[in-house]
Amino acid sequence: MADSAGTSLLTLTAASATFNGASVSMGALTATTETLSTYAFTSLPAGVLGMKAFVNNNSSGAAWGSTANGSGSTTYPVWYNGSAWIIG
């Protein structure tokens, strides 16, 4: 399991199985959590393509994929598309 700092959430050790008569092997897999910061819209950092955060003052009822606007008090996840912060 993971802590809030994003350390390992789940680790699966190497395993093998038989699928449709063929032996299948896989290496170890590790899943981790991601901790995102929350910002007021005007405090969002200069974006880097794909960066993710939360904005805590967007208008309510914003459509998924719309541009964040900072015109309310609703928290949404946002991501930077290279030119704007997008709800989603």
ABEGO torsion letter per residue (X at the ends): XBBAAGBBABBBBBBBBBBGGBBBBBBBBBBBBBBBBBBBAAABBBBBBGBBBBBAABBBGBBBGBBBAGABABBBBBBBAGABBBBX
